[in-house]
């Protein structure tokens, strides 16, 4: 059970880091290239919006795993196990992170952008010194929800060869009629979600309070 919990945490943390590294720049690109954005480019925005975000979000996670088997084999050397499933977990989360960034920045007061432009700030300065700091609490809350969604994804991955608590609950517990293992795995998953939600809310609240000082 300890090994299964560590496998789940490993999948959560690594896939979240990868999805943030890819999703945050994508989200910034979406908000800056849209109509009226700091770097308006409708064709580029359309490609990012439709091809990279909407289509990827539309693919059910189980199907995405199957579609990405060749990529997992190419990058990891195999299509099963916790490390191999980092590929579909990360790619499935990138569109969600991108939308979180886009929506959080979009909710920032547009007057701040005008203020930045009026004092001669560059687009990069406006994004990283004005928009993102203002949107940070909303971004943290959104990333918290993404991490919680990843807990569900890791459970699905575990059922089809990814290991972790999902594998422990369904394969080791349910299919082998070991109710103790099944329920204990479920309780640990619930605890993980509660811990993630608590920490995410706490961090967002702390950032909001410091910003208000």
WOKAMO-V633555 format. One record per pair of residues at least 4 apart in sequence whose ideal C-beta (glycine too) atoms are under 7 Angstrom apart, sorted by sequence separation. I is the first residue (numbers start at 1). GAP is how many residues later the second one is. D is the distance in Angstrom with one decimal. If there is no record, write none. Layout:
# WOKAMO-V633555
i=I gap=GAP d=D
i=I gap=GAP d=D
This chain:
# WOKAMO-V633555
i=1 gap=4 d=6.4
i=2 gap=4 d=6.4
i=3 gap=4 d=6.3
i=4 gap=4 d=6.6
i=5 gap=4 d=6.4
i=6 gap=4 d=6.1
i=7 gap=4 d=6.5
i=8 gap=4 d=6.3
i=9 gap=4 d=6.1
i=10 gap=4 d=6.1
i=11 gap=4 d=5.8
i=12 gap=4 d=6.0
i=13 gap=4 d=6.4
i=14 gap=4 d=6.4
i=15 gap=4 d=6.0
i=16 gap=4 d=6.3
i=17 gap=4 d=6.4
i=18 gap=4 d=6.5
i=19 gap=4 d=5.1
i=20 gap=4 d=5.5
i=22 gap=4 d=6.3
i=23 gap=4 d=6.0
i=24 gap=4 d=6.5
i=25 gap=4 d=6.2
i=26 gap=4 d=6.5
i=27 gap=4 d=6.6
i=28 gap=4 d=6.0
i=29 gap=4 d=5.7
i=30 gap=4 d=6.5
i=33 gap=4 d=5.5
i=36 gap=4 d=6.5
i=41 gap=4 d=6.0
i=42 gap=4 d=6.1
i=43 gap=4 d=6.6
i=44 gap=4 d=6.5
i=45 gap=4 d=5.7
i=46 gap=4 d=5.9
i=47 gap=4 d=5.4
i=48 gap=4 d=5.1
i=49 gap=4 d=5.7
i=50 gap=4 d=5.2
i=51 gap=4 d=5.8
i=52 gap=4 d=6.4
i=53 gap=4 d=6.2
i=54 gap=4 d=6.3
i=59 gap=4 d=5.5
i=60 gap=4 d=6.8
i=61 gap=4 d=6.6
i=63 gap=4 d=6.2
i=64 gap=4 d=6.1
i=68 gap=4 d=5.7
i=69 gap=4 d=6.4
i=70 gap=4 d=6.3
i=71 gap=4 d=6.1
i=72 gap=4 d=5.4
i=73 gap=4 d=6.6
i=80 gap=4 d=5.7
i=85 gap=4 d=5.8
i=86 gap=4 d=5.8
i=87 gap=4 d=6.4
i=88 gap=4 d=5.8
i=89 gap=4 d=6.5
i=90 gap=4 d=6.7
i=93 gap=4 d=6.0
i=94 gap=4 d=6.2
i=95 gap=4 d=6.4
i=96 gap=4 d=6.4
i=97 gap=4 d=6.5
i=98 gap=4 d=6.2
i=99 gap=4 d=6.0
i=100 gap=4 d=6.0
i=101 gap=4 d=6.2
i=102 gap=4 d=6.1
i=103 gap=4 d=6.6
i=108 gap=4 d=6.1
i=110 gap=4 d=6.6
i=111 gap=4 d=6.2
i=112 gap=4 d=6.4
i=113 gap=4 d=6.4
i=114 gap=4 d=6.2
i=115 gap=4 d=6.7
i=117 gap=4 d=6.6
i=121 gap=4 d=4.2
i=123 gap=4 d=6.2
i=124 gap=4 d=6.0
i=125 gap=4 d=5.1
i=126 gap=4 d=5.1
i=127 gap=4 d=5.2
i=128 gap=4 d=5.6
i=129 gap=4 d=6.8
i=130 gap=4 d=6.4
i=131 gap=4 d=6.0
i=132 gap=4 d=6.4
i=135 gap=4 d=5.5
i=136 gap=4 d=6.3
i=137 gap=4 d=6.5
i=138 gap=4 d=6.2
i=139 gap=4 d=6.2
i=140 gap=4 d=6.4
i=141 gap=4 d=6.9
i=142 gap=4 d=6.5
i=143 gap=4 d=6.4
i=144 gap=4 d=6.6
i=145 gap=4 d=6.5
i=146 gap=4 d=6.5
i=149 gap=4 d=6.5
i=150 gap=4 d=6.2
i=151 gap=4 d=6.8
i=152 gap=4 d=6.7
i=153 gap=4 d=6.2
i=154 gap=4 d=6.2
i=155 gap=4 d=7.0
i=158 gap=4 d=4.8
i=162 gap=4 d=6.9
i=163 gap=4 d=5.1
i=165 gap=4 d=6.0
i=166 gap=4 d=6.3
i=167 gap=4 d=5.0
i=168 gap=4 d=4.9
i=169 gap=4 d=4.9
i=170 gap=4 d=5.0
i=171 gap=4 d=5.5
i=172 gap=4 d=6.0
i=178 gap=4 d=6.4
i=179 gap=4 d=6.0
i=180 gap=4 d=6.0
i=181 gap=4 d=6.2
i=182 gap=4 d=6.5
i=183 gap=4 d=6.3
i=184 gap=4 d=6.6
i=185 gap=4 d=6.5
i=186 gap=4 d=6.5
i=187 gap=4 d=6.4
i=188 gap=4 d=6.4
i=189 gap=4 d=6.7
i=190 gap=4 d=6.4
i=191 gap=4 d=6.2
i=192 gap=4 d=6.3
i=193 gap=4 d=6.2
i=194 gap=4 d=6.2
i=195 gap=4 d=6.2
i=196 gap=4 d=6.0
i=197 gap=4 d=6.2
i=198 gap=4 d=6.1
i=199 gap=4 d=6.2
i=200 gap=4 d=6.3
i=201 gap=4 d=6.2
i=202 gap=4 d=6.4
i=203 gap=4 d=6.4
i=204 gap=4 d=6.3
i=205 gap=4 d=6.3
i=206 gap=4 d=6.4
i=207 gap=4 d=6.2
i=208 gap=4 d=6.5
i=32 gap=5 d=4.6
i=35 gap=5 d=6.3
i=48 gap=5 d=6.5
i=49 gap=5 d=6.4
i=50 gap=5 d=6.6
i=59 gap=5 d=4.8
i=73 gap=5 d=6.3
i=79 gap=5 d=5.6
i=116 gap=5 d=4.0
i=121 gap=5 d=5.1
i=126 gap=5 d=6.2
i=127 gap=5 d=6.3
i=157 gap=5 d=3.2
i=158 gap=5 d=5.8
i=162 gap=5 d=6.7
i=167 gap=5 d=6.7
i=168 gap=5 d=6.3
i=169 gap=5 d=6.7
i=170 gap=5 d=6.5
i=173 gap=5 d=5.0
i=31 gap=6 d=6.2
i=32 gap=6 d=4.7
i=33 gap=6 d=5.6
i=73 gap=6 d=5.3
i=78 gap=6 d=5.4
i=158 gap=6 d=4.3
i=172 gap=6 d=6.3
i=173 gap=6 d=6.9
i=32 gap=7 d=4.6
i=33 gap=7 d=6.3
i=35 gap=7 d=6.4
i=72 gap=7 d=4.9
i=76 gap=7 d=5.4
i=158 gap=7 d=6.3
i=159 gap=7 d=5.2
i=33 gap=8 d=4.4
i=76 gap=8 d=4.6
i=154 gap=8 d=6.9
i=158 gap=8 d=2.5
i=159 gap=8 d=6.6
i=173 gap=8 d=4.0
i=174 gap=8 d=5.2
i=116 gap=9 d=6.9
i=157 gap=9 d=6.3
i=158 gap=9 d=3.7
i=172 gap=9 d=5.3
i=173 gap=9 d=2.9
i=69 gap=10 d=4.5
i=116 gap=10 d=4.1
i=154 gap=10 d=5.3
i=155 gap=10 d=6.5
i=156 gap=10 d=6.4
i=33 gap=11 d=5.1
i=34 gap=11 d=5.1
i=155 gap=11 d=3.4
i=159 gap=11 d=4.8
i=33 gap=12 d=4.0
i=72 gap=12 d=4.5
i=75 gap=12 d=6.2
i=154 gap=12 d=6.0
i=159 gap=12 d=6.9
i=173 gap=12 d=6.0
i=113 gap=13 d=6.0
i=168 gap=13 d=6.2
i=169 gap=13 d=5.2
i=116 gap=14 d=5.2
i=30 gap=15 d=6.6
i=72 gap=15 d=4.6
i=71 gap=16 d=5.7
i=169 gap=16 d=3.7
i=168 gap=17 d=4.4
i=169 gap=17 d=5.8
i=30 gap=18 d=5.6
i=112 gap=18 d=5.2
i=29 gap=19 d=5.8
i=30 gap=19 d=6.3
i=68 gap=19 d=5.4
i=68 gap=20 d=4.7
i=165 gap=20 d=4.8
i=26 gap=22 d=6.6
i=112 gap=22 d=6.4
i=65 gap=23 d=4.6
i=68 gap=23 d=6.5
i=108 gap=23 d=5.3
i=165 gap=23 d=5.8
i=64 gap=24 d=5.2
i=165 gap=24 d=5.3
i=26 gap=26 d=6.6
i=105 gap=26 d=4.9
i=108 gap=26 d=4.6
i=64 gap=27 d=6.9
i=108 gap=27 d=5.3
i=64 gap=28 d=5.6
i=107 gap=28 d=6.9
i=105 gap=30 d=4.9
i=61 gap=31 d=5.4
i=104 gap=31 d=4.0
i=107 gap=31 d=6.4
i=104 gap=34 d=3.9
i=155 gap=34 d=6.5
i=56 gap=35 d=6.9
i=104 gap=35 d=4.7
i=57 gap=38 d=4.4
i=101 gap=38 d=6.4
i=104 gap=38 d=6.1
i=151 gap=38 d=6.3
i=56 gap=39 d=4.7
i=100 gap=39 d=6.3
i=151 gap=41 d=5.8
i=53 gap=42 d=4.5
i=100 gap=42 d=3.3
i=151 gap=42 d=5.6
i=100 gap=43 d=6.4
i=53 gap=45 d=5.6
i=148 gap=45 d=5.5
i=53 gap=46 d=6.6
i=97 gap=46 d=6.9
i=100 gap=46 d=6.6
i=148 gap=48 d=5.6
i=97 gap=49 d=5.9
i=147 gap=49 d=5.2
i=148 gap=49 d=6.5
i=96 gap=50 d=5.0
i=144 gap=52 d=6.3
i=93 gap=53 d=5.8
i=96 gap=53 d=6.8
i=144 gap=53 d=6.4
i=144 gap=56 d=2.8
i=93 gap=57 d=6.1
i=141 gap=59 d=6.5
i=140 gap=60 d=6.2
i=89 gap=61 d=6.4
i=92 gap=61 d=6.2
i=140 gap=63 d=5.5
i=141 gap=63 d=5.0
i=89 gap=64 d=5.6
i=140 gap=64 d=4.1
i=89 gap=65 d=6.8
i=137 gap=67 d=4.6
i=140 gap=67 d=6.4
i=26 gap=68 d=6.6
i=30 gap=68 d=6.1
i=89 gap=68 d=6.5
i=23 gap=70 d=6.9
i=27 gap=70 d=6.5
i=137 gap=70 d=5.2
i=11 gap=71 d=5.5
i=15 gap=71 d=5.3
i=19 gap=71 d=5.0
i=23 gap=71 d=4.4
i=27 gap=71 d=4.0
i=31 gap=71 d=4.8
i=136 gap=71 d=5.3
i=137 gap=71 d=4.5
i=10 gap=72 d=6.0
i=14 gap=72 d=5.4
i=18 gap=72 d=4.0
i=22 gap=72 d=4.8
i=26 gap=72 d=4.1
i=27 gap=72 d=6.9
i=30 gap=72 d=4.5
i=85 gap=72 d=4.3
i=24 gap=73 d=6.4
i=27 gap=73 d=6.7
i=28 gap=73 d=6.2
i=11 gap=74 d=6.4
i=15 gap=74 d=3.8
i=19 gap=74 d=3.6
i=23 gap=74 d=2.7
i=27 gap=74 d=2.6
i=31 gap=74 d=4.8
i=7 gap=75 d=4.8
i=11 gap=75 d=6.3
i=15 gap=75 d=4.5
i=19 gap=75 d=4.9
i=23 gap=75 d=4.6
i=27 gap=75 d=4.7
i=31 gap=75 d=6.0
i=16 gap=77 d=7.0
i=20 gap=77 d=5.8
i=24 gap=77 d=5.6
i=85 gap=77 d=3.9
i=11 gap=78 d=6.0
i=15 gap=78 d=6.2
i=19 gap=78 d=5.1
i=23 gap=78 d=6.8
i=82 gap=80 d=6.0
i=80 gap=81 d=3.8
i=82 gap=81 d=4.6
i=81 gap=82 d=6.2
i=82 gap=82 d=6.4
i=39 gap=84 d=5.8
i=38 gap=85 d=4.2
i=38 gap=88 d=6.3
i=32 gap=91 d=6.6
i=61 gap=92 d=5.6
i=65 gap=92 d=6.9
i=62 gap=94 d=6.4
i=32 gap=95 d=6.8
i=61 gap=95 d=5.8
i=65 gap=95 d=6.7
i=28 gap=99 d=6.1
i=16 gap=131 d=5.6
i=16 gap=134 d=6.3
i=12 gap=135 d=6.5
i=15 gap=135 d=6.1
i=12 gap=138 d=5.4
i=12 gap=139 d=6.7
i=12 gap=142 d=6.3
i=11 gap=143 d=4.8
i=8 gap=146 d=5.2
i=11 gap=153 d=6.1
i=7 gap=156 d=4.6
i=8 gap=156 d=3.9
i=7 gap=157 d=4.2
i=8 gap=157 d=4.7
i=4 gap=159 d=7.0
i=4 gap=160 d=5.5
i=5 gap=160 d=6.3
i=4 gap=161 d=5.1
i=4 gap=163 d=6.7
i=4 gap=164 d=4.2
i=1 gap=167 d=6.6
i=4 gap=181 d=6.9
i=1 gap=183 d=6.4
i=5 gap=183 d=5.7
